[in-house]
């Protein structure tokens, strides 16, 4: 297993609107963040291909 370089870690972003829509499947993205600069969870607007629109994706644990 490789050691992490510095404070940058990988995080998984999951769509918040997709859960409540009732449609099957999930919309997830993998991104990186600097743990030192942003200790709290991040929220980004990303494209959801199933809903065919831009939605808010939140970091999951």
PDB file of N, CA, C and O in Angstrom:
ATOM      1  N   UNK A   1       0.847  -1.171   0.000  1.00  0.00           N
ATOM      2  CA  UNK A   1       0.000   0.000   0.000  1.00  0.00           C
ATOM      3  C   UNK A   1       0.891   1.231   0.000  1.00  0.00           C
ATOM      4  O   UNK A   1       1.807   1.340   0.815  1.00  0.00           O
ATOM      5  N   UNK A   2       0.629   2.142  -0.896  1.00  0.00           N
ATOM      6  CA  UNK A   2       1.438   3.349  -1.025  1.00  0.00           C
ATOM      7  C   UNK A   2       1.048   4.370   0.043  1.00  0.00           C
ATOM      8  O   UNK A   2      -0.114   4.471   0.435  1.00  0.00           O
ATOM      9  N   UNK A   3       2.038   5.116   0.498  1.00  0.00           N
ATOM     10  CA  UNK A   3       1.769   6.157   1.481  1.00  0.00           C
ATOM     11  C   UNK A   3       1.203   7.389   0.786  1.00  0.00           C
ATOM     12  O   UNK A   3       1.545   7.686  -0.359  1.00  0.00           O
ATOM     13  N   UNK A   4       0.333   8.097   1.493  1.00  0.00           N
ATOM     14  CA  UNK A   4      -0.240   9.327   0.953  1.00  0.00           C
ATOM     15  C   UNK A   4       0.814  10.425   0.969  1.00  0.00           C
ATOM     16  O   UNK A   4       1.593  10.535   1.916  1.00  0.00           O
ATOM     17  N   UNK A   5       0.834  11.232  -0.077  1.00  0.00           N
ATOM     18  CA  UNK A   5       1.796  12.324  -0.153  1.00  0.00           C
ATOM     19  C   UNK A   5       1.197  13.557   0.497  1.00  0.00           C
ATOM     20  O   UNK A   5       0.308  14.190  -0.073  1.00  0.00           O
ATOM     21  N   UNK A   6       1.672  13.903   1.675  1.00  0.00           N
ATOM     22  CA  UNK A   6       1.220  15.121   2.331  1.00  0.00           C
ATOM     23  C   UNK A   6      -0.200  15.025   2.839  1.00  0.00           C
ATOM     24  O   UNK A   6      -0.627  13.989   3.348  1.00  0.00           O
ATOM     25  N   UNK A   7      -0.925  16.120   2.696  1.00  0.00           N
ATOM     26  CA  UNK A   7      -2.279  16.221   3.234  1.00  0.00           C
ATOM     27  C   UNK A   7      -3.367  15.960   2.207  1.00  0.00           C
ATOM     28  O   UNK A   7      -4.548  16.036   2.547  1.00  0.00           O
ATOM     29  N   UNK A   8      -3.015  15.653   0.961  1.00  0.00           N
ATOM     30  CA  UNK A   8      -4.018  15.468  -0.089  1.00  0.00           C
ATOM     31  C   UNK A   8      -4.582  14.051  -0.006  1.00  0.00           C
ATOM     32  O   UNK A   8      -3.835  13.072  -0.005  1.00  0.00           O
ATOM     33  N   UNK A   9      -5.922  13.954   0.066  1.00  0.00           N
ATOM     34  CA  UNK A   9      -6.593  12.659   0.165  1.00  0.00           C
ATOM     35  C   UNK A   9      -7.687  12.561  -0.892  1.00  0.00           C
ATOM     36  O   UNK A   9      -8.156  13.573  -1.413  1.00  0.00           O
ATOM     37  N   UNK A  10      -8.087  11.322  -1.202  1.00  0.00           N
ATOM     38  CA  UNK A  10      -9.183  11.088  -2.139  1.00  0.00           C
ATOM     39  C   UNK A  10     -10.498  11.064  -1.377  1.00  0.00           C
ATOM     40  O   UNK A  10     -10.574  10.515  -0.278  1.00  0.00           O
ATOM     41  N   UNK A  11     -11.535  11.660  -1.959  1.00  0.00           N
ATOM     42  CA  UNK A  11     -12.863  11.664  -1.359  1.00  0.00           C
ATOM     43  C   UNK A  11     -13.886  11.250  -2.416  1.00  0.00           C
ATOM     44  O   UNK A  11     -13.661  11.415  -3.615  1.00  0.00           O
ATOM     45  N   UNK A  12     -15.003  10.716  -1.955  1.00  0.00           N
ATOM     46  CA  UNK A  12     -16.091  10.304  -2.842  1.00  0.00           C
ATOM     47  C   UNK A  12     -17.225  11.305  -2.692  1.00  0.00           C
ATOM     48  O   UNK A  12     -17.656  11.609  -1.580  1.00  0.00           O
ATOM     49  N   UNK A  13     -17.708  11.817  -3.827  1.00  0.00           N
ATOM     50  CA  UNK A  13     -18.821  12.763  -3.843  1.00  0.00           C
ATOM     51  C   UNK A  13     -20.061  12.048  -4.364  1.00  0.00           C
ATOM     52  O   UNK A  13     -20.015  11.397  -5.408  1.00  0.00           O
ATOM     53  N   UNK A  14     -21.184  12.172  -3.626  1.00  0.00           N
ATOM     54  CA  UNK A  14     -22.422  11.503  -4.021  1.00  0.00           C
ATOM     55  C   UNK A  14     -23.529  12.530  -4.173  1.00  0.00           C
ATOM     56  O   UNK A  14     -23.611  13.488  -3.404  1.00  0.00           O
ATOM     57  N   UNK A  15     -24.383  12.325  -5.172  1.00  0.00           N
ATOM     58  CA  UNK A  15     -25.481  13.246  -5.474  1.00  0.00           C
ATOM     59  C   UNK A  15     -26.519  13.241  -4.352  1.00  0.00           C
ATOM     60  O   UNK A  15     -26.899  12.184  -3.849  1.00  0.00           O
ATOM     61  N   UNK A  16     -26.974  14.439  -3.968  1.00  0.00           N
ATOM     62  CA  UNK A  16     -27.981  14.552  -2.914  1.00  0.00           C
ATOM     63  C   UNK A  16     -29.402  14.438  -3.466  1.00  0.00           C
ATOM     64  O   UNK A  16     -30.287  13.919  -2.785  1.00  0.00           O
ATOM     65  N   UNK A  17     -29.629  14.911  -4.677  1.00  0.00           N
ATOM     66  CA  UNK A  17     -30.971  14.874  -5.266  1.00  0.00           C
ATOM     67  C   UNK A  17     -31.348  13.489  -5.775  1.00  0.00           C
ATOM     68  O   UNK A  17     -32.532  13.158  -5.846  1.00  0.00           O
ATOM     69  N   UNK A  18     -30.364  12.683  -6.126  1.00  0.00           N
ATOM     70  CA  UNK A  18     -30.636  11.369  -6.709  1.00  0.00           C
ATOM     71  C   UNK A  18     -31.275  10.430  -5.691  1.00  0.00           C
ATOM     72  O   UNK A  18     -32.118   9.609  -6.053  1.00  0.00           O
ATOM     73  N   UNK A  19     -30.887  10.541  -4.426  1.00  0.00           N
ATOM     74  CA  UNK A  19     -31.462   9.684  -3.389  1.00  0.00           C
ATOM     75  C   UNK A  19     -32.956   9.929  -3.235  1.00  0.00           C
ATOM     76  O   UNK A  19     -33.735   8.987  -3.091  1.00  0.00           O
ATOM     77  N   UNK A  20     -33.352  11.196  -3.266  1.00  0.00           N
ATOM     78  CA  UNK A  20     -34.755  11.540  -3.041  1.00  0.00           C
ATOM     79  C   UNK A  20     -35.624  11.363  -4.289  1.00  0.00           C
ATOM     80  O   UNK A  20     -36.850  11.347  -4.183  1.00  0.00           O
ATOM     81  N   UNK A  21     -35.009  11.229  -5.469  1.00  0.00           N
ATOM     82  CA  UNK A  21     -35.805  11.122  -6.699  1.00  0.00           C
ATOM     83  C   UNK A  21     -36.453   9.752  -6.860  1.00  0.00           C
ATOM     84  O   UNK A  21     -37.465   9.630  -7.549  1.00  0.00           O
ATOM     85  N   UNK A  22     -35.889   8.720  -6.237  1.00  0.00           N
ATOM     86  CA  UNK A  22     -36.458   7.387  -6.339  1.00  0.00           C
ATOM     87  C   UNK A  22     -36.004   6.609  -7.560  1.00  0.00           C
ATOM     88  O   UNK A  22     -36.423   5.467  -7.752  1.00  0.00           O
ATOM     89  N   UNK A  23     -35.155   7.202  -8.391  1.00  0.00           N
ATOM     90  CA  UNK A  23     -34.648   6.505  -9.574  1.00  0.00           C
ATOM     91  C   UNK A  23     -33.536   5.542  -9.166  1.00  0.00           C
ATOM     92  O   UNK A  23     -32.796   5.817  -8.221  1.00  0.00           O
ATOM     93  N   UNK A  24     -33.409   4.406  -9.875  1.00  0.00           N
ATOM     94  CA  UNK A  24     -32.354   3.447  -9.521  1.00  0.00           C
ATOM     95  C   UNK A  24     -30.968   3.964  -9.885  1.00  0.00           C
ATOM     96  O   UNK A  24     -30.820   4.801 -10.775  1.00  0.00           O
ATOM     97  N   UNK A  25     -29.961   3.459  -9.191  1.00  0.00           N
ATOM     98  CA  UNK A  25     -28.580   3.824  -9.458  1.00  0.00           C
ATOM     99  C   UNK A  25     -28.115   4.968  -8.581  1.00  0.00           C
ATOM    100  O   UNK A  25     -28.889   5.527  -7.804  1.00  0.00           O
ATOM    101  N   UNK A  26     -26.830   5.314  -8.712  1.00  0.00           N
ATOM    102  CA  UNK A  26     -26.270   6.427  -7.960  1.00  0.00           C
ATOM    103  C   UNK A  26     -25.332   7.227  -8.858  1.00  0.00           C
ATOM    104  O   UNK A  26     -24.792   6.704  -9.833  1.00  0.00           O
ATOM    105  N   UNK A  27     -25.148   8.481  -8.521  1.00  0.00           N
ATOM    106  CA  UNK A  27     -24.205   9.330  -9.232  1.00  0.00           C
ATOM    107  C   UNK A  27     -23.077   9.668  -8.267  1.00  0.00           C
ATOM    108  O   UNK A  27     -23.285  10.397  -7.297  1.00  0.00           O
ATOM    109  N   UNK A  28     -21.883   9.140  -8.529  1.00  0.00           N
ATOM    110  CA  UNK A  28     -20.741   9.371  -7.656  1.00  0.00           C
ATOM    111  C   UNK A  28     -19.533   9.810  -8.466  1.00  0.00           C
ATOM    112  O   UNK A  28     -19.337   9.380  -9.603  1.00  0.00           O
ATOM    113  N   UNK A  29     -18.731  10.670  -7.864  1.00  0.00           N
ATOM    114  CA  UNK A  29     -17.471  11.131  -8.433  1.00  0.00           C
ATOM    115  C   UNK A  29     -16.368  10.935  -7.408  1.00  0.00           C
ATOM    116  O   UNK A  29     -16.624  10.973  -6.205  1.00  0.00           O
ATOM    117  N   UNK A  30     -15.141  10.726  -7.876  1.00  0.00           N
ATOM    118  CA  UNK A  30     -13.978  10.669  -7.010  1.00  0.00           C
ATOM    119  C   UNK A  30     -13.157  11.921  -7.265  1.00  0.00           C
ATOM    120  O   UNK A  30     -12.863  12.264  -8.410  1.00  0.00           O
ATOM    121  N   UNK A  31     -12.791  12.600  -6.180  1.00  0.00           N
ATOM    122  CA  UNK A  31     -12.017  13.822  -6.272  1.00  0.00           C
ATOM    123  C   UNK A  31     -10.967  13.824  -5.167  1.00  0.00           C
ATOM    124  O   UNK A  31     -10.948  12.931  -4.321  1.00  0.00           O
ATOM    125  N   UNK A  32     -10.100  14.825  -5.177  1.00  0.00           N
ATOM    126  CA  UNK A  32      -9.113  14.949  -4.116  1.00  0.00           C
ATOM    127  C   UNK A  32      -9.286  16.293  -3.429  1.00  0.00           C
ATOM    128  O   UNK A  32      -9.771  17.257  -4.021  1.00  0.00           O
ATOM    129  N   UNK A  33      -8.878  16.336  -2.163  1.00  0.00           N
ATOM    130  CA  UNK A  33      -8.917  17.588  -1.424  1.00  0.00           C
ATOM    131  C   UNK A  33      -7.733  17.643  -0.489  1.00  0.00           C
ATOM    132  O   UNK A  33      -7.163  16.614  -0.124  1.00  0.00           O
ATOM    133  N   UNK A  34      -7.370  18.844  -0.105  1.00  0.00           N
ATOM    134  CA  UNK A  34      -6.295  19.050   0.848  1.00  0.00           C
ATOM    135  C   UNK A  34      -6.913  19.074   2.238  1.00  0.00           C
ATOM    136  O   UNK A  34      -7.697  19.968   2.559  1.00  0.00           O
ATOM    137  N   UNK A  35      -6.565  18.102   3.054  1.00  0.00           N
ATOM    138  CA  UNK A  35      -7.160  17.957   4.377  1.00  0.00           C
ATOM    139  C   UNK A  35      -6.825  19.142   5.286  1.00  0.00           C
ATOM    140  O   UNK A  35      -7.615  19.508   6.157  1.00  0.00           O
ATOM    141  N   UNK A  36      -5.667  19.728   5.079  1.00  0.00           N
ATOM    142  CA  UNK A  36      -5.240  20.850   5.921  1.00  0.00           C
ATOM    143  C   UNK A  36      -6.031  22.126   5.605  1.00  0.00           C
ATOM    144  O   UNK A  36      -6.410  22.858   6.520  1.00  0.00           O
ATOM    145  N   UNK A  37      -6.282  22.398   4.321  1.00  0.00           N
ATOM    146  CA  UNK A  37      -7.006  23.613   3.918  1.00  0.00           C
ATOM    147  C   UNK A  37      -8.514  23.490   4.074  1.00  0.00           C
ATOM    148  O   UNK A  37      -9.179  24.472   4.404  1.00  0.00           O
ATOM    149  N   UNK A  38      -9.069  22.297   3.841  1.00  0.00           N
ATOM    150  CA  UNK A  38     -10.515  22.086   3.943  1.00  0.00           C
ATOM    151  C   UNK A  38     -10.794  20.884   4.834  1.00  0.00           C
ATOM    152  O   UNK A  38     -10.983  19.776   4.330  1.00  0.00           O
ATOM    153  N   UNK A  39     -10.823  21.081   6.155  1.00  0.00           N
ATOM    154  CA  UNK A  39     -11.054  19.953   7.063  1.00  0.00           C
ATOM    155  C   UNK A  39     -12.499  19.462   7.052  1.00  0.00           C
ATOM    156  O   UNK A  39     -12.747  18.296   7.358  1.00  0.00           O
ATOM    157  N   UNK A  40     -13.466  20.332   6.705  1.00  0.00           N
ATOM    158  CA  UNK A  40     -14.863  19.916   6.673  1.00  0.00           C
ATOM    159  C   UNK A  40     -15.204  19.280   5.330  1.00  0.00           C
ATOM    160  O   UNK A  40     -14.395  19.298   4.402  1.00  0.00           O
ATOM    161  N   UNK A  41     -16.395  18.724   5.235  1.00  0.00           N
ATOM    162  CA  UNK A  41     -16.810  18.036   4.011  1.00  0.00           C
ATOM    163  C   UNK A  41     -17.106  19.039   2.904  1.00  0.00           C
ATOM    164  O   UNK A  41     -17.618  20.130   3.153  1.00  0.00           O
ATOM    165  N   UNK A  42     -16.772  18.649   1.673  1.00  0.00           N
ATOM    166  CA  UNK A  42     -16.941  19.570   0.553  1.00  0.00           C
ATOM    167  C   UNK A  42     -18.242  19.289  -0.193  1.00  0.00           C
ATOM    168  O   UNK A  42     -18.763  18.174  -0.160  1.00  0.00           O
ATOM    169  N   UNK A  43     -18.756  20.314  -0.862  1.00  0.00           N
ATOM    170  CA  UNK A  43     -19.935  20.216  -1.727  1.00  0.00           C
ATOM    171  C   UNK A  43     -19.579  20.857  -3.062  1.00  0.00           C
ATOM    172  O   UNK A  43     -19.115  21.996  -3.105  1.00  0.00           O
ATOM    173  N   UNK A  44     -19.797  20.127  -4.149  1.00  0.00           N
ATOM    174  CA  UNK A  44     -19.524  20.644  -5.484  1.00  0.00           C
ATOM    175  C   UNK A  44     -20.715  20.385  -6.384  1.00  0.00           C
ATOM    176  O   UNK A  44     -21.446  19.413  -6.193  1.00  0.00           O
ATOM    177  N   UNK A  45     -20.911  21.251  -7.363  1.00  0.00           N
ATOM    178  CA  UNK A  45     -21.945  21.018  -8.372  1.00  0.00           C
ATOM    179  C   UNK A  45     -21.323  20.198  -9.489  1.00  0.00           C
ATOM    180  O   UNK A  45     -20.369  20.635 -10.133  1.00  0.00           O
ATOM    181  N   UNK A  46     -21.865  19.007  -9.719  1.00  0.00           N
ATOM    182  CA  UNK A  46     -21.369  18.101 -10.754  1.00  0.00           C
ATOM    183  C   UNK A  46     -22.558  17.645 -11.599  1.00  0.00           C
ATOM    184  O   UNK A  46     -23.714  17.804 -11.207  1.00  0.00           O
ATOM    185  N   UNK A  47     -22.253  17.079 -12.760  1.00  0.00           N
ATOM    186  CA  UNK A  47     -23.299  16.625 -13.676  1.00  0.00           C
ATOM    187  C   UNK A  47     -23.781  15.239 -13.277  1.00  0.00           C
ATOM    188  O   UNK A  47     -22.976  14.333 -13.060  1.00  0.00           O
ATOM    189  N   UNK A  48     -25.077  15.079 -13.181  1.00  0.00           N
ATOM    190  CA  UNK A  48     -25.696  13.788 -12.917  1.00  0.00           C
ATOM    191  C   UNK A  48     -26.268  13.283 -14.238  1.00  0.00           C
ATOM    192  O   UNK A  48     -27.234  13.845 -14.752  1.00  0.00           O
ATOM    193  N   UNK A  49     -25.676  12.228 -14.785  1.00  0.00           N
ATOM    194  CA  UNK A  49     -26.075  11.728 -16.099  1.00  0.00           C
ATOM    195  C   UNK A  49     -27.454  11.084 -16.079  1.00  0.00           C
ATOM    196  O   UNK A  49     -28.136  11.078 -17.103  1.00  0.00           O
ATOM    197  N   UNK A  50     -27.880  10.547 -14.955  1.00  0.00           N
ATOM    198  CA  UNK A  50     -29.184   9.892 -14.882  1.00  0.00           C
ATOM    199  C   UNK A  50     -30.307  10.932 -14.853  1.00  0.00           C
ATOM    200  O   UNK A  50     -31.323  10.775 -15.531  1.00  0.00           O
ATOM    201  N   UNK A  51     -30.117  11.996 -14.063  1.00  0.00           N
ATOM    202  CA  UNK A  51     -31.114  13.067 -14.007  1.00  0.00           C
ATOM    203  C   UNK A  51     -30.936  14.087 -15.129  1.00  0.00           C
ATOM    204  O   UNK A  51     -31.821  14.906 -15.377  1.00  0.00           O
ATOM    205  N   UNK A  52     -29.784  14.034 -15.808  1.00  0.00           N
ATOM    206  CA  UNK A  52     -29.453  14.910 -16.934  1.00  0.00           C
ATOM    207  C   UNK A  52     -29.480  16.386 -16.552  1.00  0.00           C
ATOM    208  O   UNK A  52     -30.040  17.215 -17.269  1.00  0.00           O
ATOM    209  N   UNK A  53     -28.870  16.698 -15.420  1.00  0.00           N
ATOM    210  CA  UNK A  53     -28.729  18.090 -14.986  1.00  0.00           C
ATOM    211  C   UNK A  53     -27.615  18.180 -13.943  1.00  0.00           C
ATOM    212  O   UNK A  53     -27.156  17.168 -13.413  1.00  0.00           O
ATOM    213  N   UNK A  54     -27.191  19.414 -13.662  1.00  0.00           N
ATOM    214  CA  UNK A  54     -26.162  19.649 -12.651  1.00  0.00           C
ATOM    215  C   UNK A  54     -26.818  19.666 -11.274  1.00  0.00           C
ATOM    216  O   UNK A  54     -27.819  20.350 -11.064  1.00  0.00           O
ATOM    217  N   UNK A  55     -26.246  18.911 -10.343  1.00  0.00           N
ATOM    218  CA  UNK A  55     -26.781  18.817  -8.995  1.00  0.00           C
ATOM    219  C   UNK A  55     -25.650  18.957  -7.976  1.00  0.00           C
ATOM    220  O   UNK A  55     -24.472  18.888  -8.330  1.00  0.00           O
ATOM    221  N   UNK A  56     -26.017  19.152  -6.721  1.00  0.00           N
ATOM    222  CA  UNK A  56     -25.035  19.265  -5.648  1.00  0.00           C
ATOM    223  C   UNK A  56     -24.591  17.858  -5.228  1.00  0.00           C
ATOM    224  O   UNK A  56     -25.417  16.989  -4.948  1.00  0.00           O
ATOM    225  N   UNK A  57     -23.291  17.659  -5.190  1.00  0.00           N
ATOM    226  CA  UNK A  57     -22.716  16.400  -4.735  1.00  0.00           C
ATOM    227  C   UNK A  57     -21.961  16.667  -3.454  1.00  0.00           C
ATOM    228  O   UNK A  57     -21.127  17.570  -3.399  1.00  0.00           O
ATOM    229  N   UNK A  58     -22.249  15.878  -2.405  1.00  0.00           N
ATOM    230  CA  UNK A  58     -21.595  16.045  -1.108  1.00  0.00           C
ATOM    231  C   UNK A  58     -20.629  14.906  -0.859  1.00  0.00           C
ATOM    232  O   UNK A  58     -20.799  13.795  -1.362  1.00  0.00           O
ATOM    233  N   UNK A  59     -19.619  15.207  -0.075  1.00  0.00           N
ATOM    234  CA  UNK A  59     -18.616  14.204   0.288  1.00  0.00           C
ATOM    235  C   UNK A  59     -19.244  13.203   1.257  1.00  0.00           C
ATOM    236  O   UNK A  59     -19.933  13.581   2.205  1.00  0.00           O
ATOM    237  N   UNK A  60     -18.990  11.912   0.998  1.00  0.00           N
ATOM    238  CA  UNK A  60     -19.437  10.865   1.907  1.00  0.00           C
ATOM    239  C   UNK A  60     -18.223  10.235   2.554  1.00  0.00           C
ATOM    240  O   UNK A  60     -17.107  10.359   2.050  1.00  0.00           O
ATOM    241  N   UNK A  61     -18.435   9.573   3.649  1.00  0.00           N
ATOM    242  CA  UNK A  61     -17.302   8.990   4.389  1.00  0.00           C
ATOM    243  C   UNK A  61     -16.867   7.696   3.767  1.00  0.00           C
ATOM    244  O   UNK A  61     -15.929   7.063   4.252  1.00  0.00           O
TER     245      UNK A  61
END
